[in-house]
Amino acid sequence: EVGEGLKDVTEGIMDIIDDSSSDNSNRISRRKTDAFAEAVAHVDRNNPRTAFNRLISLQEGGGMKDDGFRHQMAQSMLMVAESAKEANKINIAIDAYEVALTLLKQDDATGEDTKIAMKGCIRCNKLMAMEMEDINSYGSAISHRSRVYQLLDEEHRTVPACQQKVKIAYLHGTMGDYAKSTEILHAAIARLHKGIKSVANMASNRLDLLIQCYLMQAICYAKLKKWNNVVDQYDAVLPLVLKKEGQDGKQYNSVLIHKSALLAMMGNYVMATPTIN
């Protein structure tokens, strides 16, 4: 199906040539059309990287100035990306999706192709991030998750975007960079609070993620031995946990116990005693 789709793309390029001006400077060359046909052959042979490289070579010269050519190029890249994803060649899929998305954005396209490109970029970058995490390549995983965050942020999907922030913060913590983790968590917390006037109006998925952020930040500050900051995180998270499960909840009382133990460790028995009581 992918191969047939690219053949249709090639025919589309031929139509552009036939309909174009007689001025050679404004026409797409036969060489470019032949390169499209070659790309079709490589996709048919399950070689999406070579197909991608041939399509990239088509972007040289004046062809990309033509709206129709640019549209066909975006569709071709999507087909290569889909083929690569199906073959589990995720790196190639990411490259092709990214090119397609860039071209579609240049033309302010908002149709189905743009949705497919955006969804493909997000999905494949997530897959690559997980693959990098499995082999402890945390720097690469952070790079891919940062791209996922950027794409979700562009779509104003606050909670999914902040979930990526939390994963990025966790990876920095895994590498021992707790200061960077707190910085990222602070940004996620600010984003989750944005536009919310009170805890009572907060959606449950946003509330759960916000609680996770505060508790993770408390751990990071503890690693940095910034005890007052840890207490601040407990104070901030307690009203959220209270809203979620009430005073009889296990998590609420767990936070109280941790706070009181920390205050006692800091020698602040005046505050520790009423807290534990």
DAPE-V431392 format. One line per field, one symbol per residue. burial: 1 if it has 24 or more other ideal C-beta (glycine too) atoms within 12 Angstrom, else 0. A space follows every 50 residues. Layout:
# DAPE-V431392
burial->???
This chain:
# DAPE-V431392
burial->01101110110111011001000000111001101111110110001111 11011101100011010111111111111111111000111111111111 10110010100011011111111111111001100001001101111110 11100001111111111111111000010111011111101110000000 01000111111111111111110000101110111111011011000000 110011011111100000000000100
